[in-house]
Amino acid sequence: GNFATALIPFPLENVNCAARLDEKHLILDSASAELAGGVLTAGGTVSLANNSEVSNIWMKLRGAGANYPEDVRSEIDADLNLTPTASQPALSGEVRLRHSLVTRAVDESLRTTLSLLLEKLVFARNQSVLPLSLKVRIRNGDPLLISNNLGRIQADMDFVVSGDSSNPRMDGIIRLDPHSRLALQNRTFNIER
């Protein structure tokens, strides 16, 4: 079947799942779905008992393509784990972006699009029933290319999203490739090192 939620901008299609119950566990033997042209697989075990037994659900995403928002393209791979902790469930792992290209001009329409996207994310976050602790690394596998009115820029990025789903934080670094050109306030800057 198919599944859509406000939490992600793309529906899950062709969802298949094999799960079983025993006295203390829900065992997800296999799950798969198509997401943005890629393949999402998952598995793991959830403890149904109120004890300290560890539960773990793993998810792998391979080859998902995103053009979201419009003119911001990436291919996405991810390896994520959802594990309960004493205070709240924890989402951890890594998201890798490849073939990332930003061609959309930075203008009022982009600001409007980004504002609407942020409003949607805040609404989804506020609707979330289950708060999550976060520790997800986001990095690019090959240079991010920005080719728009800001210039022609190649960059590497490496971020960690931490905190929780109601108050996420992003820390990291962006390295601009030498020979990139950055245009700001009618001035052009050539990146040398």
C-alpha positions as CSV (number, residue, x, y, z in Angstrom):
1,G,0.0,0.0,0.0
2,N,0.9,3.7,0.2
3,F,1.4,6.0,3.2
4,A,1.7,9.8,3.4
5,T,2.3,12.0,6.4
6,A,3.0,15.7,7.0
7,L,6.3,14.7,8.6
8,I,8.0,13.9,5.2
9,P,7.4,15.7,1.9
10,F,7.2,12.5,-0.1
11,P,4.7,9.6,0.2
12,L,5.9,6.0,0.9
13,E,4.8,3.9,-2.0
14,N,4.5,0.1,-2.5
15,V,4.9,-0.5,1.3
16,N,5.5,-4.1,2.3
17,C,6.0,-5.4,5.8
18,A,6.4,-8.7,7.5
19,A,6.2,-8.6,11.3
20,R,5.3,-11.0,14.1
21,L,4.6,-10.9,17.8
22,D,5.8,-13.1,20.6
23,E,5.1,-12.7,24.3
24,K,7.5,-9.7,24.8
25,H,8.4,-8.4,21.3
26,L,7.1,-7.0,18.1
27,I,9.6,-8.3,15.5
28,L,9.9,-6.4,12.2
29,D,11.4,-9.2,10.0
30,S,11.4,-6.9,7.0
31,A,9.9,-3.8,5.6
32,S,10.4,-2.0,2.3
33,A,8.9,0.9,0.5
34,E,9.7,3.3,-2.4
35,L,10.5,6.8,-1.3
36,A,11.3,9.6,-3.8
37,G,12.5,7.0,-6.4
38,G,14.7,5.2,-3.9
39,V,14.3,2.2,-1.8
40,L,13.7,2.3,2.0
41,T,14.2,-0.9,4.0
42,A,13.8,-1.4,7.7
43,G,13.8,-4.1,10.4
44,G,14.3,-4.6,14.1
45,T,12.7,-5.5,17.4
46,V,10.5,-3.5,19.8
47,S,10.1,-4.7,23.4
48,L,6.5,-4.7,24.6
49,A,7.5,-5.3,28.2
50,N,8.2,-2.6,30.7
51,N,11.8,-3.5,31.4
52,S,15.2,-2.4,30.4
53,E,15.3,-4.7,27.4
54,V,16.7,-2.8,24.4
55,S,14.6,-2.2,21.3
56,N,16.0,-1.1,18.0
57,I,14.5,-0.3,14.6
58,W,17.0,0.3,11.8
59,M,16.2,2.0,8.5
60,K,18.2,2.3,5.3
61,L,17.4,4.6,2.4
62,R,19.2,4.2,-0.9
63,G,19.0,6.3,-4.1
64,A,16.2,8.6,-3.1
65,G,16.0,11.7,-5.4
66,A,14.8,14.9,-4.1
67,N,13.9,18.1,-6.0
68,Y,12.7,19.8,-2.9
69,P,12.2,22.7,-2.7
70,E,12.1,23.2,-6.5
71,D,15.6,23.6,-8.1
72,V,17.4,22.1,-5.1
73,R,18.3,18.6,-6.2
74,S,20.0,15.8,-4.3
75,E,20.3,12.1,-4.2
76,I,20.0,10.8,-0.7
77,D,21.3,7.7,1.2
78,A,20.6,7.2,4.9
79,D,21.4,4.8,7.7
80,L,19.2,5.5,10.7
81,N,18.4,3.8,14.0
82,L,15.5,4.4,16.3
83,T,16.2,3.3,19.9
84,P,14.2,3.9,23.0
85,T,16.1,5.5,26.0
86,A,15.0,6.2,29.5
87,S,13.7,9.7,28.7
88,Q,12.6,9.5,25.0
89,P,13.3,7.6,21.8
90,A,16.5,8.4,20.1
91,L,17.0,8.8,16.3
92,S,20.7,8.5,15.3
93,G,22.7,7.7,12.2
94,E,23.9,9.4,9.0
95,V,22.4,11.0,5.9
96,R,24.6,11.3,2.8
97,L,23.8,13.7,0.0
98,R,25.2,13.1,-3.5
99,H,25.0,15.0,-6.7
100,S,23.6,18.0,-4.9
101,L,22.8,21.0,-7.0
102,V,21.2,24.3,-6.1
103,T,20.1,26.4,-9.2
104,R,17.3,28.4,-7.7
105,A,18.0,32.1,-7.5
106,V,18.0,33.6,-4.0
107,D,15.2,36.1,-4.2
108,E,11.9,36.9,-2.6
109,S,10.1,33.8,-4.1
110,L,12.8,31.6,-2.5
111,R,12.5,33.3,0.8
112,T,8.7,32.8,0.6
113,T,9.2,29.1,-0.3
114,L,11.6,28.6,2.6
115,S,9.3,30.4,5.0
116,L,6.4,28.1,3.9
117,L,8.7,25.1,4.3
118,L,9.7,26.2,7.8
119,E,6.1,26.8,8.7
120,K,5.2,23.3,7.5
121,L,8.1,21.8,9.5
122,V,7.1,23.7,12.6
123,F,3.5,22.6,12.2
124,A,4.6,18.9,11.7
125,R,6.9,19.2,14.7
126,N,4.1,20.6,16.9
127,Q,1.8,17.8,15.7
128,S,4.4,15.2,16.6
129,V,3.0,12.9,19.4
130,L,6.4,11.4,20.1
131,P,9.4,13.6,20.9
132,L,12.7,12.2,19.6
133,S,16.2,12.8,20.8
134,L,18.4,13.5,17.8
135,K,21.9,12.8,16.8
136,V,22.0,12.6,13.0
137,R,25.1,13.4,10.9
138,I,24.4,15.0,7.5
139,R,27.2,15.3,5.0
140,N,27.8,15.3,1.3
141,G,29.5,12.5,-0.5
142,D,30.7,14.7,-3.4
143,P,30.8,18.5,-3.6
144,L,27.6,20.5,-3.3
145,L,27.3,22.7,-6.3
146,I,25.5,26.1,-6.1
147,S,25.0,27.8,-9.4
148,N,22.7,30.8,-9.1
149,N,22.7,34.5,-8.5
150,L,25.0,34.0,-5.5
151,G,27.7,32.7,-7.8
152,R,29.2,29.4,-8.7
153,I,30.2,27.6,-5.5
154,Q,31.5,24.1,-4.7
155,A,31.3,23.2,-1.1
156,D,31.7,20.3,1.3
157,M,29.4,20.2,4.4
158,D,29.3,18.1,7.5
159,F,26.6,18.8,10.1
160,V,25.2,17.1,13.2
161,V,21.6,17.6,14.0
162,S,21.2,17.2,17.8
163,G,18.8,18.2,20.5
164,D,15.3,16.8,20.1
165,S,12.5,17.0,17.7
166,S,10.9,19.9,19.5
167,N,14.1,21.9,19.7
168,P,16.7,20.7,17.1
169,R,20.2,22.2,16.8
170,M,22.5,22.0,13.9
171,D,26.3,22.3,14.3
172,G,28.9,21.8,11.6
173,I,31.1,23.2,9.0
174,I,30.9,24.2,5.3
175,R,34.1,24.3,3.4
176,L,34.1,26.4,0.2
177,D,36.2,24.9,-2.6
178,P,39.0,27.1,-3.9
179,H,38.1,28.8,-7.2
180,S,34.5,29.2,-6.1
181,R,32.9,32.6,-6.8
182,L,30.5,34.2,-4.3
183,A,28.4,37.3,-5.2
184,L,27.0,39.4,-2.4
185,Q,25.6,42.9,-2.6
186,N,26.9,43.6,-6.1
187,R,30.4,42.5,-5.3
188,T,32.1,39.3,-6.4
189,F,34.5,37.4,-4.2
190,N,36.9,34.7,-5.5
191,I,37.6,32.0,-3.0
192,E,41.4,31.3,-2.9
193,R,41.8,29.0,0.0
